[in-house]
Amino acid sequence: EAGNIAYKLLQRLGGAEAIGPMLVGMDKPVHVLQRGDEVKDVVNLASVAVVDAQDTR
């Protein structure tokens, strides 16, 4: 929980566009949407998932 709080805090204070979380080390790309995500978060993560799906052989 502390890591997520720090992640969100830095995102808001820095004005950065954070995309994720993304799980690594799986056979296929995995992307996680969290409860309370905004529409822009869903669109950003869906865009990353499309690119990952095209890159997977």
Backbone as ProteinMPNN parsed JSONL, in Angstrom:
{"seq_chain_A": "EAGNIAYKLLQRLGGAEAIGPMLVGMDKPVHVLQRGDEVKDVVNLASVAVVDAQDTR", "coords_chain_A": {"N_chain_A": [[0.818, -1.193, 0.0], [1.955, 1.228, 0.742], [3.765, 1.689, -1.311], [2.035, 2.123, -3.483], [0.736, 4.422, -2.633], [2.882, 6.242, -2.603], [3.503, 6.213, -5.309], [1.166, 7.314, -6.496], [1.196, 9.807, -5.25], [3.609, 10.997, -6.182], [2.95, 11.056, -8.867], [0.864, 12.918, -8.955], [2.035, 15.241, -7.771], [4.229, 15.689, -9.428], [3.052, 16.054, -11.844], [3.025, 14.117, -13.757], [2.248, 11.647, -16.278], [1.24, 8.707, -15.4], [1.337, 5.319, -16.279], [-0.075, 2.239, -15.83], [-0.629, -0.298, -13.348], [1.772, -2.684, -14.621], [2.321, -6.068, -15.062], [5.26, -7.992, -15.006], [7.282, -10.631, -16.393], [5.563, -12.646, -17.037], [4.146, -15.151, -19.246], [2.537, -14.057, -21.211], [1.573, -10.662, -22.043], [0.37, -8.734, -19.297], [-1.99, -6.595, -17.931], [-3.283, -4.398, -15.502], [-6.259, -3.069, -14.373], [-7.417, -0.754, -12.005], [-9.854, -0.398, -9.424], [-11.766, 2.514, -9.58], [-10.225, 3.82, -11.436], [-9.77, 6.327, -13.911], [-11.306, 7.301, -17.052], [-9.299, 8.058, -18.865], [-7.148, 6.583, -17.888], [-7.925, 3.97, -18.469], [-8.004, 4.097, -21.278], [-5.297, 4.702, -21.855], [-3.978, 2.401, -20.826], [-5.191, 0.429, -22.362], [-4.191, 1.118, -24.852], [-1.464, 0.525, -24.523], [-1.73, -2.216, -24.148], [-2.621, -3.026, -26.685], [-0.363, -2.524, -28.26], [1.433, -4.29, -27.021], [0.142, -6.726, -27.601], [0.446, -6.869, -30.353], [3.144, -7.144, -30.534], [3.704, -9.571, -29.419], [4.607, -12.874, -30.099]], "CA_chain_A": [[0.0, 0.0, 0.0], [2.818, 2.407, 0.817], [4.305, 1.908, -2.652], [0.978, 2.692, -4.306], [0.521, 5.802, -2.168], [4.003, 7.04, -3.1], [3.339, 6.272, -6.766], [0.104, 8.278, -6.796], [1.638, 11.114, -4.76], [4.58, 11.523, -7.135], [2.234, 11.319, -10.107], [0.112, 14.177, -8.838], [2.926, 16.361, -7.497], [5.103, 15.915, -10.576], [2.274, 16.304, -13.049], [3.382, 13.088, -14.736], [1.212, 10.726, -16.732], [1.67, 7.362, -15.034], [0.569, 4.266, -16.925], [0.208, 0.957, -15.194], [0.541, -1.168, -13.233], [1.968, -3.749, -15.587], [3.029, -7.2, -14.491], [6.324, -8.49, -15.873], [7.697, -11.987, -16.115], [4.517, -13.596, -17.413], [4.28, -15.623, -20.627], [1.808, -13.106, -22.047], [1.443, -9.356, -21.378], [-0.727, -8.61, -18.334], [-2.209, -5.215, -17.497], [-4.267, -4.418, -14.426], [-7.028, -1.85, -14.095], [-7.806, -0.678, -10.611], [-11.139, 0.235, -9.156], [-11.642, 3.964, -9.436], [-9.451, 4.408, -12.527], [-10.503, 7.236, -14.778], [-11.402, 6.87, -18.448], [-7.993, 8.226, -19.505], [-6.309, 5.467, -17.462], [-8.363, 2.806, -19.244], [-7.571, 4.302, -22.667], [-3.844, 4.574, -21.899], [-3.591, 1.013, -20.618], [-5.654, -0.315, -23.537], [-3.232, 1.41, -25.92], [-0.27, -0.271, -24.24], [-2.082, -3.618, -24.372], [-2.669, -3.239, -28.132], [1.02, -2.601, -28.726], [1.969, -5.563, -26.504], [-0.472, -7.825, -28.322], [1.035, -6.921, -31.683], [4.556, -7.489, -30.375], [3.795, -10.943, -28.942], [4.638, -13.856, -31.198]], "C_chain_A": [[0.858, 1.251, 0.0], [3.407, 2.734, -0.555], [3.284, 2.558, -3.573], [0.702, 4.139, -3.92], [1.626, 6.708, -2.697], [3.908, 7.252, -4.601], [2.309, 7.333, -7.147], [0.501, 9.693, -6.376], [2.618, 11.751, -5.746], [3.929, 11.851, -8.472], [1.535, 12.668, -10.038], [1.023, 15.382, -8.622], [3.79, 16.704, -8.702], [4.365, 16.229, -11.855], [2.561, 15.292, -14.151], [2.165, 12.259, -15.118], [1.722, 9.319, -16.454], [0.745, 6.343, -15.688], [0.927, 2.951, -16.253], [-0.814, 0.679, -14.123], [0.569, -2.23, -14.321], [2.762, -4.859, -14.911], [4.076, -7.672, -15.49], [6.672, -9.915, -15.48], [6.656, -13.045, -16.427], [4.746, -14.037, -18.864], [3.624, -14.667, -21.618], [1.752, -11.756, -21.313], [0.206, -9.312, -20.477], [-0.807, -7.154, -17.885], [-3.387, -5.214, -16.537], [-4.947, -3.06, -14.333], [-7.469, -1.884, -12.647], [-9.171, -0.034, -10.483], [-10.931, 1.728, -8.977], [-10.777, 4.608, -10.506], [-10.345, 5.284, -13.389], [-10.479, 6.709, -16.21], [-10.044, 6.983, -19.133], [-7.035, 7.109, -19.114], [-6.645, 4.204, -18.249], [-7.875, 2.918, -20.683], [-6.058, 4.13, -22.787], [-3.407, 3.119, -21.767], [-4.042, 0.133, -21.778], [-4.705, -0.089, -24.711], [-1.947, 0.603, -25.748], [-0.541, -1.746, -24.513], [-2.136, -3.945, -25.863], [-1.261, -3.394, -28.686], [1.664, -3.919, -28.269], [1.413, -6.753, -27.271], [0.103, -7.976, -29.73], [2.476, -7.395, -31.627], [4.744, -8.939, -29.958], [3.736, -11.905, -30.124], [3.959, -15.113, -30.796]], "O_chain_A": [[0.528, 2.23, -0.669], [3.534, 3.902, -0.922], [3.626, 3.445, -4.356], [0.461, 4.982, -4.785], [1.355, 7.807, -3.181], [4.197, 8.337, -5.104], [2.561, 8.158, -8.026], [0.181, 10.663, -7.064], [2.467, 12.919, -6.103], [4.314, 12.815, -9.134], [1.618, 13.464, -10.974], [0.809, 16.434, -9.224], [4.054, 17.876, -8.967], [4.977, 16.628, -12.846], [2.363, 15.574, -15.333], [1.185, 12.183, -14.377], [2.55, 8.8, -17.203], [-0.477, 6.486, -15.654], [2.101, 2.602, -16.13], [-1.802, 1.407, -14.027], [-0.464, -2.621, -14.865], [3.771, -4.594, -14.258], [3.805, -7.744, -16.688], [6.386, -10.349, -14.364], [6.85, -14.219, -16.112], [5.458, -13.371, -19.615], [4.109, -14.494, -22.736], [1.872, -11.718, -20.089], [-0.865, -9.792, -20.849], [0.202, -6.558, -17.506], [-4.365, -5.936, -16.732], [-4.284, -2.028, -14.227], [-7.851, -2.933, -12.13], [-9.586, 0.766, -11.321], [-10.003, 2.148, -8.285], [-10.603, 5.826, -10.496], [-11.53, 5.004, -13.565], [-9.727, 5.789, -16.535], [-9.67, 6.098, -19.902], [-6.19, 6.718, -19.92], [-5.75, 3.457, -18.646], [-7.387, 1.94, -21.249], [-5.584, 3.482, -23.72], [-2.552, 2.659, -22.524], [-3.344, -0.814, -22.14], [-4.445, -1.013, -25.482], [-1.411, 0.064, -26.716], [0.317, -2.448, -25.047], [-1.735, -5.038, -26.264], [-0.997, -4.29, -29.488], [2.357, -4.578, -29.044], [2.15, -7.695, -27.562], [0.228, -9.091, -30.236], [2.971, -7.987, -32.586], [5.833, -9.489, -30.125], [2.914, -11.754, -31.028], [3.883, -16.054, -31.586]]}, "name": "protein", "num_of_chains": 1, "seq": "EAGNIAYKLLQRLGGAEAIGPMLVGMDKPVHVLQRGDEVKDVVNLASVAVVDAQDTR"}
